[in-house]
């Protein structure tokens, strides 16, 4: 806890977060979606101490660092003026919102090696320029902006807004990273390191024990942060943290088919269960070594068996929605292929404000076929979910545009499969389930 006058604060960044919200209520509130943590002297995160730097100066720690989820405040942050604190918090919040840590890890998974220092400098330049229009905060000192990086590293001259609309962090990093196979810097990488000499790293590696999000989770996080940034821009106008549409906005890079397969694979796979009616193989082997006349009685060790219950899937199709036939056909093919592989029967429930038809299919058989005529009325998910629950499913997938209430919460997981165009951000009056965006 941090004490400020007579008020006890939850973390050192509270006053800065309040400053952001006062001046930009929509986009400043992005800071409320991040976690916050105060560090002790010499720490870069709660579980370790010490810090590397960007450059050849003595080790130093940025006033605010982030691992892509949490903002970490050093003791020195509390000594800064409020405008400086606001600049540091806005800088770190944009790193989180733009998914810079997760995108570095995704690139590392694709290419095998990413220079964290060069990546950090590229991400810092983009964020520094994104905040350039704000006069009610002071941006972190000594951090090069995007036009400066382009000029001094890539020898290009571009206006700031045009550069923000053109460059994302992956493209900028690729242009600057001209190291050879031995990791030796080329001209551009060396220039970038000189430009960031003495600048403390503020993008941390993922903490020990902190699991990386699954691909479908990361896709959803990227979409959610993009939605928050765009809503904040619409609410705050010229005072938004992001005034112009950035090329660096986080995007869902995982195909929706892969995300659907992951969800169905987890929900419909047969699970192994304990079987107390027969012993495990290890118990039999140890019993054989001990022998019938062995001293003492070995404790019983149950065996395992595949779950006998056949997993079930229910697909609900909202016929009042705006789902194109081509997208519907792709979705149907995925469902049929997945149920065949998982040996799971499935049920199709079709309706709008009432159930219009129910059909049952064996694993890997059938498709949506000829659906009832699409109505011009509204949608109510409540009777459709009630019908779905009647079939005791392990997962319910709802293909819809989300325009309707859901007053029934099923006992099993719900996946809302939504066309990307014209979809609402969350199921109205339904605070459950996950949303999967279907790109055409």
VENKASUL-V811688 format. One line per field, one symbol per residue. ss: DSSP state (h for helix, s for strand, l for the rest). psi: psi as a letter, one per 30 degrees, with the letter a starting at -180 (. if undefined). burial: 1 if it has 24 or more other C-alpha atoms within 12 Angstrom, else 0. Layout:
BEGIN
ss: ???
psi: ???
burial: ???
END
This chain:
BEGIN
ss: lsssllsssllllhhhhhhhhhhlhhhhhhhhhlssssllllsssllsslllsslllllllllssslllsssslhhhhhllhhhhhhhhhhhhhhhhllhhhhhhhhhhhhllllhhhhhhhhhhhhhhhlllllllllllllllhhhhhhhhllllllhhhhhhhllhhhhhhhhllllllllllhhhhhhhhhlllssllslllllllllllhhhhhhhhhhhhhhhhhhhhhhhhhllllllllllllllllhhhhhhhhhhhhhlllsssssssslhhhhhhhhhhlllllllllllssssslllllsssssssllllllhhhhhhhhhhhhhhhhhhllssssssslllssssssslllllllllllllllllsshhhhhhhhhlllllsssssslllsslllllllsssssssllllllllllllllsssssll
psi: kkkjbgkklelfgeeeeeeeeefieefffefffllkkkllkfkfleflllklljagllklkleklkgfekkkklefefflleeeeeeeeeeeeeeeegheeeeeeeeeeefekkjeeeeeeeeeeeeeefgffkfgljlkkgkkleeeeeefefhkjkleeeeefekleeeeeeefjhlaffgkkaeeeeeeeeegkfkkkfjllklkfjkkkleeeeeeeeeeeeeeeeeeeeefbfglejeljkfgkkljfkkfeeeeeeeeeeefkkkklkjffllleeeeeeeeeeleglklkkkkjlallkkfkkkkkkkkkjfflhkleeeeeeeeeeeeeeeeefhkllkkkkadglkelkkkklkgklafbjllkklgaakjfeeeeeeeffghlfkkkjjlggilljgkjlflkkjjjkkekgklelkkgjhllkkjkjk.
burial: 00000000001111111111101111111111011111100011100000111110000111111111111111111101011111111111111111111111110000000111111111111111111101011111001111111101110000011011011111011011110000000001111111111111111111000000001111111111111111111001001111111111111111011111111110111000000000000000000000000000000000000000001111111111111000110011011111110111111111111111111111111111001000000011111111111011111111111111110011011111111100101111010011111110
END
